[in-house]
Amino acid sequence: MNLLYGLILVMIVAGFITVASMKKRMERKVAKLVAQGEHENDRRDIQAVIYWIFGTVAWGVVSIFLIIWLLNDFFG
């Protein structure tokens, strides 16, 4: 069971590092999209921001469930 705890911890930390490293890039894309206006926006930039948001939310939800499961298994 200790290996499973380690894998969960590595997944959560790796996901956090990935999200944090992409944050500035996504902020720049959003600023560029806002500055360009509604008619000149690049569809790929919009999709990249939306996918990043959905991916971050999915990672967060999975991490929360894994932490709850881990604590329940550890203390239960």
C-alpha contacts under 8 A as a table, 3 or more apart, distances in Angstrom:
res1	aa1	res2	aa2	distance
1	M	4	L	5.21
1	M	5	Y	6.55
2	N	5	Y	5.10
2	N	6	G	6.31
3	L	6	G	5.05
3	L	7	L	6.19
4	L	7	L	5.08
4	L	8	I	6.21
5	Y	8	I	5.21
5	Y	9	L	6.22
5	Y	70	L	7.13
6	G	9	L	5.09
6	G	10	V	6.09
7	L	10	V	5.06
7	L	11	M	6.09
8	I	11	M	5.14
8	I	12	I	6.27
8	I	66	L	7.00
9	L	12	I	5.23
9	L	13	V	6.15
10	V	13	V	5.20
10	V	14	A	5.85
11	M	14	A	5.21
11	M	15	G	6.00
12	I	15	G	5.20
12	I	16	F	6.20
12	I	63	S	6.04
13	V	16	F	5.08
13	V	17	I	6.19
14	A	17	I	5.14
14	A	18	T	6.15
15	G	18	T	5.08
15	G	19	V	6.13
15	G	59	W	6.88
16	F	19	V	5.16
16	F	20	A	6.02
17	I	20	A	5.13
17	I	21	S	6.01
18	T	21	S	5.21
18	T	22	M	6.29
19	V	22	M	5.31
19	V	23	K	6.13
19	V	56	T	6.73
20	A	23	K	5.19
20	A	24	K	7.88
21	S	24	K	7.03
22	M	25	R	5.41
22	M	26	M	6.31
23	K	26	M	5.27
23	K	27	E	6.19
24	K	27	E	4.99
24	K	28	R	6.25
25	R	28	R	5.19
25	R	29	K	6.34
26	M	29	K	4.97
26	M	30	V	6.14
26	M	49	V	6.23
26	M	52	W	7.92
27	E	30	V	5.16
27	E	31	A	6.14
28	R	31	A	5.07
28	R	32	K	6.11
29	K	32	K	5.06
29	K	33	L	6.12
29	K	45	D	6.63
29	K	49	V	7.44
30	V	33	L	5.03
30	V	34	V	6.13
30	V	49	V	7.35
31	A	34	V	5.16
31	A	35	A	6.07
32	K	35	A	5.11
32	K	36	Q	6.07
33	L	36	Q	5.29
33	L	37	G	6.61
33	L	38	E	7.93
33	L	41	N	5.81
33	L	42	D	7.79
33	L	45	D	7.79
33	L	46	I	7.68
34	V	37	G	5.69
34	V	38	E	7.73
36	Q	39	H	7.79
36	Q	40	E	5.94
36	Q	41	N	6.36
37	G	40	E	6.07
37	G	41	N	6.74
38	E	41	N	6.10
41	N	45	D	7.70
41	N	46	I	7.51
42	D	45	D	5.48
42	D	46	I	6.56
43	R	46	I	5.16
43	R	47	Q	6.17
44	R	47	Q	5.08
44	R	48	A	6.02
45	D	48	A	5.03
45	D	49	V	6.29
46	I	49	V	5.31
46	I	50	I	6.27
47	Q	50	I	5.05
47	Q	51	Y	5.97
48	A	51	Y	5.19
48	A	52	W	6.05
49	V	52	W	5.06
49	V	53	I	6.23
50	I	53	I	5.13
50	I	54	F	6.24
51	Y	54	F	5.08
51	Y	55	G	5.91
52	W	55	G	5.03
52	W	56	T	5.99
53	I	56	T	5.14
53	I	57	V	6.18
54	F	57	V	5.14
54	F	58	A	6.07
55	G	58	A	5.06
55	G	59	W	6.04
56	T	59	W	5.10
56	T	60	G	6.10
57	V	60	G	5.03
57	V	61	V	6.17
58	A	61	V	5.20
58	A	62	V	6.13
59	W	62	V	5.25
59	W	63	S	5.97
60	G	63	S	5.06
60	G	64	I	6.12
61	V	64	I	5.17
61	V	65	F	6.33
62	V	65	F	5.20
62	V	66	L	6.11
63	S	66	L	5.03
63	S	67	I	6.06
64	I	67	I	5.16
64	I	68	I	6.18
65	F	68	I	5.12
65	F	69	W	6.04
66	L	69	W	5.02
66	L	70	L	5.88
67	I	70	L	4.96
67	I	71	L	6.04
68	I	71	L	5.22
68	I	72	N	6.00
69	W	72	N	5.06
69	W	73	D	6.03
70	L	73	D	5.13
70	L	74	F	5.95
71	L	74	F	4.92
71	L	75	F	5.87
71	L	76	G	7.68
72	N	75	F	5.46
72	N	76	G	5.13
73	D	76	G	5.21
